[in-house]
Amino acid sequence: MSQALYLEWAKQQPTSAILSNSSVYLPSVRQCIQQQLADPAWFEAAQQANPWGHPRLQQALQAWHKSNHAPLIVAGASSALAVVCQALLHPGDHALIETPHYEPFRRCVLARGANWSACPRHPNSFEFELAQLATSITPRTKLVLISNLHNPSSTLSTKSQLLALQQTLNQTTATLGLAPLPIVVDEIYWHLLAQPEFGSVAELGEQWISINSLSKVYGLSMLRCGWIMAAPPMLDQLRPAYLDLINIGSPLTEYVAATVIEELATYQAQAQRHVAANRQLLHAALQPLIERELLRGALPDAGCTYFPSIHLPIAQIQQLAAVTGCVLGAFFGSAYQDHVRLGFGGDSSVVEAALDLVQHTLLNLAKR
């Protein structure tokens, strides 16, 4: 069975389908932006040359990441993926993609005329299955695409687990006489961790490429502000693709993004508190279903998405998704038709009502 097309489906969802949305509801940052946009002096200050990203945004990101070199500024994490794949893949090449995975990983690889195979995650814990990974590398393999926190499960890969992944990759490529593979990590939910072991995977060495944006943790998809962190040699390798696909961003939205990132610690703490409260709503609504074995999968300790399997026929799972607005697991890989992804970062009262609907619908379906 071919994999379902998530992006086409997502564009047809109404705003009322709250559980399909994996962004965090953070009204304070939006109110701040509204106030800034109403200030004529602020608007004037935004009109500054931004050949590689607005200077204020570059400086804000370097300060946040405590980095001596500037990241590449892109139009969201999806554009970052496109830049990386255009720079590092050619027709006939091969990539390893974590599975289950967010659809743009696969789309960007296929758009380059490359093919891919799974970098498998365990079906229950969603940790990497390193023994299987080593058998998937070929002489045409050019990069690895993963996420941390994992989308769709919110599973955290610790520093030791990431380094074990790197070691497995490097041992295999060395045996095959190949260069070490770039490891691309979508860190778009990383800021939901209260005490991370590092600022971004770019700190782990020259093999690592971090992509991130303000879209999810800060609910600012309207800004389309993302960035790529990597060692300078890798950034230089990515620049030609950046010029092809991005060329230049909007100085206005980049200036807005800079003012957000300068206060990011405050907004990050607000987002973490909000998601922690919503996670309690998730536990209250769904733990009884886990105890009845209608849902299978530990409730997440981090992040704002949950990816359980459901102990019902596929047709009833599809009915659940249609009624409640959660995302069918098949969008993350054809092997996950018995899963759904629930996004619980939205407005708390709306999320609570949506989770109650999930509980009610599942219990009714189980009686049939």
Secondary structure as UniProt FT lines:
FT   HELIX           6..10
FT   TURN            11..12
FT   TURN            15..16
FT   HELIX           18..20
FT   HELIX           27..37
FT   HELIX           40..45
FT   TURN            51..52
FT   HELIX           55..65
FT   STRAND          72..74
FT   HELIX           77..88
FT   TURN            91..92
FT   STRAND          94..99
FT   HELIX           103..111
FT   TURN            112..113
FT   STRAND          115..121
FT   TURN            123..125
FT   HELIX           130..134
FT   TURN            135..136
FT   TURN            139..140
FT   STRAND          141..147
FT   TURN            151..153
FT   HELIX           159..175
FT   TURN            176..177
FT   STRAND          183..186
FT   TURN            188..189
FT   HELIX           190..192
FT   HELIX           201..204
FT   TURN            206..207
FT   STRAND          208..213
FT   TURN            215..218
FT   HELIX           221..223
FT   STRAND          226..229
FT   HELIX           232..245
FT   HELIX           251..261
FT   TURN            262..263
FT   HELIX           264..291
FT   TURN            292..293
FT   STRAND          295..296
FT   STRAND          305..306
FT   STRAND          309..310
FT   HELIX           314..324
FT   STRAND          327..328
FT   HELIX           329..332
FT   HELIX           334..336
FT   TURN            337..338
FT   STRAND          339..343
FT   HELIX           348..366
//
